[in-house]
Amino acid sequence: MPNILDVFNSNQFDLVALTDLVNDFPQQYGTLGALGLFQEEGVNQRTVVIDFDGTTLQLLPKTEWGGPGIANRSGLAASRAYAVPHFPILDSLLAADLQGRRMPGKSDAVQDAQYVLAKKMLEMRRKLEQTLEWMRLGVLKAGLVKDGLGTTILDIYSDFGVTQATVSFALATSTTDILGKVATAKRASIAALRGEISGQFIALCSDTFYDAFVSHANVIKAFQYFQNNGQNLSQDFSAAAGRVNTQGSFNNVRGFEFGGVTFINYTGSVTDSAGNSQLMIDAGSAYLFPMGTSVFRTWFAPADYMETVNTMGLPFYAKQRQMDFDKGIQIECQSNPLPICLKPLVIQKLTLA
């Protein structure tokens, strides 16, 4: 019978196989990830350089036939460079994890290395995914991409020299023209796209904003009709009502469409690296943005392994190495993502007051 280290020296435990395995796990967490808002792309360096070509659009005056044309005026080109952050996470597979341990649900089979390794890697990937979701939410909420300790990685509004766009919905006032407020936010977002075509609009809402919105005097009747579209009027459409599948993802969480915007209640919180609870969407706020554009990006840099030098980055990597005195195997998973919005004014912050 081969010893445990013979198993880990096989091809199925090399960098390529482990990286394929961790990337093959189904997505576990993240509304933004599930929506597919951010286009994902690998890069072969640890720094991303973005070139802004300064293209201008303007109407032209007519000239006389045979006369000289109008001189073209080009905007100045600009480049910005951003460092890609690095997120490694470590675990280990010890002999004690395997010795005499029964497989869950089976009384006559012991746990094998492949099972325990996949279980640990799935947990590690979930934490990396949740961190990426938090970074992407930072892009939407304040243009601040932060890590789990709250350290600012990227300040989009400061770098681009713009101020966050905000629309007050005045939901405490019963006579507020909510449809007009929605139209104002959409038009500002469309203007910020500067000619790029978009798909549907989505607004991710905190609990307090969503509850105040759907119960507003100028919204509640539309919400009741929406609920009554072949369904029970008492049905709950908040995120907390979503059913959870075996991977832990929400299924059948419907948004409420009003004024051409799908309002989704993004409830819940995460625990940061200091042990503090952080709301996914800050209380009293919602964030409206267009889908189907190229302005939301996530770049992935390659892992810091010899095998991956100058290769195109993947969302996740995994590798293992033998521990001292053959005590077991040390496992590392890592992800090196940088999410960004290239036209931050397309994001409209909606407030209660």
Beta strands, then each sheet from edge to edge (+ up, - down):
strand 1: 39-42
strand 2: 47-52
strand 3: 78-83
strand 4: 87-94
strand 5: 144-146
strand 6: 152-155
strand 7: 165-168
strand 8: 201-205
strand 9: 243-244
strand 10: 250-251
strand 11: 256-258
strand 12: 261-265
strand 13: 269-271
strand 14: 277-279
strand 15: 285-290
strand 16: 296-300
strand 17: 317-322
strand 18: 328-335
strand 19: 337-341
strand 20: 348-351
sheet 1: 1+ 16+ 19-
sheet 2: 2+ 3-
sheet 3: 4+ 18- 17+
sheet 4: 5+ 6-
sheet 5: 7+ 20+ 15- 8+ 12+ 11-
sheet 6: 9+ 10-
sheet 7: 13+ 14-
end
